[in-house]
Amino acid sequence: MRATRSGIVSLALLMFAGILFLTPATPARAQGAAADPAGTIARFGTDSYGDTEAALGALSVSGDPRASEIVEALRDGRLLFDPQTKAVFLRSPAGAVTDAATGAAVAAPPAGLRPVRMNNRVRRAVDAAAGALALVSPDPAKRLDAAAAVFKSRDAAALPALDAAIAKESDARVKTALAEARAVLIVGNPSVAEAERVAAARLIAARGDQEALAALSNLPADSPAAVKQAAAAGIESINSSLAMWAVAQNVWYGLSLGSVLLLAAIGLAITFGVMGVINMAHGEMVMIGAYTTFVVQEVIRTSAPFLFGWSLAIALPLAFLVTALVGILIERTVIRFLYGRPLETLLATWGISLILQQAVRSIFGPTNKEVGAPYWMSGSFDIGQMAITYNRLWIIVFALLVFFALLLVLKRTMLGLYVRAVTQNRRMAAAMGIRTGRIDALTFGFGSGIAGIAGVALSQIDNVSPNLGQGYIIDSFMVVVFGGVGNLWGTLVAAFGLGIANKLLEPFAGAVLGKIIILVLIILFIQKRPRGLFALKGRAVEA
């Protein structure tokens, strides 16, 4: 749609320039039109294509605050005239009729009103007038969009309209955009003075984006040496700036990936750290959390659509409870009989993961399920040349909130005290009366519940399917081992560190080779520090 709008604005500006120079609407007449807007509007009632075209040209430079409304009404077929009196009326989208010249409401419109006729030439004139009015629109956002459209189109015919708009502009941001658009029109224009073209090249270079790079890279071959030199310096400057922004963008992508890894691994860091269980079904807890979100949204869509914006907030506690209960059930029925036998737990949990995947396929089907994004997680914004999407931003914030909430639970609650005691010295904790079996079940359920919360977040950026968790289980183990088994701060550092390292390597090595390099580096690191970045302290650990 943006491309269509840009094309329309470019064509509009071209036609507007033609109207300025080729139609009877000369500057003198334009000033007369500004002084007599009623006379200009009356020309729409003559039922003449030539008068309609001339009236559009005069209206676009008249400064009449209702000019945009009249042009839009003509485009939509809502500009009417009375064949008897030649009076012109405007019908709103709601059906109300007003006098086009005065804006006064007409309670009883004359019978037999007809829409002002248009042919192809008048339609082009309508587009021209709309583009010209966009440059002087009362809305700064529309003026900014019009300036951006001119910069992209690089249509030299728009120069007179730009000069007029710059003279009237008071908003500093819009004025800069208009000046940049003017610069891109004159930098390659041989009729403009060389000094002015050099200044234009420098102004374009200061913009520092891909569009500026394209404009400077496409100068005419016969441009003066000074202009070429200024353009070359600008290209070098832009390339350096874009390279730095590319690194910053990759770091942002790395933080985004790191937040996903943190959410997927943080529950595993607890269960693996406390019980030493290699839980290959942890990814399926993430998957169950994502499907819980899908079910919540389906219920809201059918029963209470007005709550859709709160669907994720409703899904969070439900996903935690569902996956926590599934985790406790797995621990009580299978895992508690396999403590101290890591190979058997690996095989058993891998089998459980297959069972859970097939169960989900049987219930929901094998195809991907749609999980919508609330309005506050849609869209993006730019910081310099870096694009920031709201869904990724909120997931980073959410991951950090989950991390610090988990720290609070482990440091400030009785359950956290028992978990830390069992982690550091299981036999001593049992000797002090702590029921280690119960702590194991609660801890496994707690870690599974956090994985379910991770599934809620991942449903916003990944396909919700039975295989969702399989893409994160290996990376989760890498994060836990690299950061230090059972250490949450190590998990945080490892998740963001591995995420950033992956994204910085991808442009040079590719996604697959980048992961292989990361894996090899982790293996080498573990050879030197078997307990990871931040090893836990305790008698059992040190024994």
C-alpha positions, 0 to 999 in steps of 0.5 A, spaced: 500 500 500 505 504 501 508 503 494 501 504 491 501 511 495 508 513 493 506 512 486 500 516 486 503 522 490 509 521 484 504 522 479 500 527 482 506 531 483 508 531 476 501 532 474 501 538 479 507 541 475 504 540 469 498 544 471 502 550 474 505 551 467 500 548 462 493 550 464 490 557 465 492 557 472 498 561 472 501 564 478 496 570 477 490 566 477 492 562 483 493 568 487 486 570 484 483 563 486 486 564 493 482 571 494 476 568 491 475 561 493 468 561 492 469 563 484 474 557 484 469 552 487 463 555 482 467 552 476 466 545 478 458 546 476 459 548 469 459 541 467 466 542 463 472 538 463 476 544 462 473 548 468 474 542 472 481 541 471 482 548 472 479 549 478 483 543 481 489 546 479 487 553 482 484 549 488 491 546 490 494 552 491 489 556 494 490 555 501 483 553 502 482 549 508 477 545 505 481 544 499 483 537 501 475 535 503 473 537 496 478 534 492 477 527 496 469 528 495 470 529 487 475 523 487 469 519 491 463 521 486 461 526 492 462 532 489 455 534 486 452 540 482 445 543 481 444 543 473 439 549 474 443 553 478 450 551 477 451 551 485 456 546 488 454 541 494 458 536 497 455 530 500 459 527 506 460 519 507 454 519 512 450 522 507 449 529 509 449 535 504 453 541 505 454 548 500 461 546 497 463 554 497 461 556 504 461 549 508 454 551 511 449 545 512 443 544 507 437 541 510 433 540 503 438 539 497 435 541 491 432 535 487 436 532 481 443 533 483 449 530 479 456 528 481 461 532 477 463 528 471 470 526 470 475 523 465 482 520 465 485 527 464 481 530 470 482 524 474 490 525 473 488 532 475 485 530 482 491 525 483 495 532 482 491 536 486 491 531 492 499 530 492 500 538 492 495 538 498 499 533 501 505 537 501 501 543 505 496 538 509 495 541 516 497 534 518 504 533 519 504 526 518 501 527 511 506 532 509 512 527 512 509 521 507 508 526 501 516 528 502 518 521 503 514 519 497 518 525 493 524 522 495 523 515 493 520 517 486 526 522 485 521 526 480 524 533 478 517 535 476 515 536 483 521 541 484 516 547 484 511 544 489 517 542 494 519 549 493 512 552 495 511 547 501 518 549 504 517 556 504 511 555 508 513 549 512 514 550 520 515 543 523 523 542 523 522 535 522 518 535 516 522 541 513 528 537 513 524 531 510 522 536 504 529 539 504 532 532 503 527 531 497 529 537 494 536 535 494 535 529 491 531 532 485 537 537 484 543 533 485 543 530 478 540 536 475 545 540 470 541 546 470 542 547 477 549 551 480 554 546 481 555 549 489 548 548 490 548 540 487 554 539 492 550 542 498 545 537 496 549 531 495 552 533 502 545 533 505 543 527 502 549 523 505 547 526 512 540 522 511 545 516 511 540 510 509 539 505 503 535 510 499 540 516 500 545 511 498 541 509 492 540 516 490 548 518 490 550 512 487 545 514 481 548 520 479 548 522 471 555 520 468 556 527 466 556 530 473 561 535 475 567 532 478 566 536 485 559 533 485 562 526 484 567 527 489 561 529 494 557 523 492 563 519 493 564 521 500 557 521 502 557 514 499 563 512 503 560 515 510 553 512 508 556 505 508 560 506 514 554 508 518 550 502 515 555 497 517 555 499 524 547 499 524 547 492 521 551 490 527 547 494 532 541 490 528 544 483 529 545 485 536 538 486 537 536 480 533 541 476 538 538 479 544 531 477 541 534 470 540 537 470 547 530 472 550 527 466 547 533 461 549 532 464 556 525 462 556 526 455 553 532 454 558 530 457 565 525 452 567 530 446 564 536 450 569 532 448 575 530 441 574 536 439 571 540 443 576 536 440 582 535 433 580 540 432 575 535 429 570 536 430 562 529 431 561 528 431 553 520 432 554 522 439 556 520 442 549 514 439 549 512 443 555 513 449 551 509 446 546 503 445 551 504 452 553 503 454 546 497 450 545 494 452 551 494 459 548 491 457 542 485 454 546 484 460 550 484 465 544 479 460 540 474 460 546 475 468 547 474 469 539 467 465 540 465 467 546 468 474 548 471 477 542 472 484 546 477 480 551 482 478 545 487 484 547 487 480 554 488 473 551 495 472 553 494 475 560 489 470 561 493 464 558 499 465 562 497 463 569 493 457 565 499 455 561 503 455 567 498 450 571 497 446 565 504 444 564 506 444 571 500 439 573 503 435 567 510 435 569 508 433 576 505 427 573 511 425 569 515 426 575 511 422 580 509 416 575 516 415 571 522 420 573 522 418 581 524 411 579 530 413 575 534 418 579 541 417 579 540 413 572 541 419 567 541 415 561 535 411 563 531 418 564 534 421 557 531 415 554 524 415 558 523 422 557 524 422 550 519 417 549 514 421 553 516 427 548 514 422 543 507 420 546 506 428 548 507 430 540 502 424 538 497 426 543 497 433 541 497 431 533 491 426 535 487 432 539 489 438 534 491 435 528 498 436 525 497 442 521 500 449 524 495 453 529 494 460 528 495 464 535 493 472 534 497 477 536 494 483 541 494 490 538 499 492 543 504 487 540 503 489 533 507 493 528 514 496 529 518 502 530 525 505 527 531 507 531 536 510 526 537 504 521 534 499 526 527 496 526 524 494 532 518 490 532 513 490 538 512 483 539 520 481 540 521 487 544 515 485 549 518 478 549 525 481 551 521 484 557 517 478 559 523 474 559 527 478 564 520 479 568 520 471 568 527 471 570 527 476 576 520 473 578 524 466 579 529 469 582 525 472 587 521 465 588 528 462 589 531 467 594 525 469 598 520 464 599 520 457 603 520 453 597 526 457 594 530 455 600 528 448 600 530 448 592 537 451 594 538 446 599 537 440 595 541 443 590 547 444 594 547 438 598 541 433 597 543 428 603 544 434 608 537 437 606 534 430 607 538 429 614 535 436 616 528 433 615 526 436 608 522 431 604 526 431 598 522 427 594 516 432 594 521 438 593 523 434 586 516 433 584 514 441 586 521 443 582 519 439 576 512 442 576 515 449 577 520 448 571 515 445 567 510 451 568 515 456 566 516 452 560 509 453 559 509 460 560 515 460 555 510 457 550 505 463 551 511 467 548 513 463 543 506 462 540 507 470 538 513 469 534 513 461 531 509 456 528 504 453 534 505 445 532 506 439 535 514 440 533 514 447 536 519 444 542 524 440 538 527 446 535 529 449 542 531 443 546 538 442 544 539 450 545 536 449 551 541 444 554 547 448 551 545 454 555 544 451 561 551 447 561 554 453 558 552 458 564 553 453 569 548 447 571 542 450 576 545 457 576 540 462 574 545 468 572 549 463 568 543 461 564 541 469 563 548 470 561 549 464 557 542 465 553 543 472 551 551 471 549 549 465 545 543 469 542 548 475 540 554 470 538 549 466 533 546 472 530 553 476 529 556 469 526 550 468 521 552 474 516 559 471 515 558 463 516 550 462 515 545 459 520 547 452 520 555 453 520 554 458 525 551 454 530 556 448 529 561 454 530 558 455 537 557 448 539 564 447 537 566 453 542 562 451 547 565 444 547 572 447 547 570 451 553 567 446 557 573 442 557 576 448 560 571 449 565 566 443 566 561 446 571 560 452 566 561 460 567 558 460 574 558 453 577 554 452 584 558 452 590 556 447 596 559 440 599 555 436 594 558 439 588 565 440 591 565 433 593 
